[in-house]
């Protein structure tokens, strides 16, 4: 199924989803979507393979991590990660990161 705009041009699915999410989901859900969109490039491949965002509320990002060794390492990188994420998002969205062992979804 293809969707076209009024001028006959094709509309990308991400534009449709962004529009729908903006109308029907709370702001914090769209903030989490923004974090997911930039996560892999913001933190780099080695970290992204072992840590994934899980929840976001009131500036606090919860990240599932594959092991306690990774939690230990990421705590040293927390401030740098916050700075990088906020820079890519274009605001001061993330204020703190909480790391916990959990399932890593690809």
PyMOL commands that set and color helices and strands:
alter all, ss='L'
color gray80, all
select helices_A, chain A and resi 13-24+27-43+45-48+68-89
alter helices_A, ss='H'
color red, helices_A
select strands_A, chain A and resi 51-57+60-65+96-101
alter strands_A, ss='S'
color yellow, strands_A
deselect
rebuild
show_as cartoon
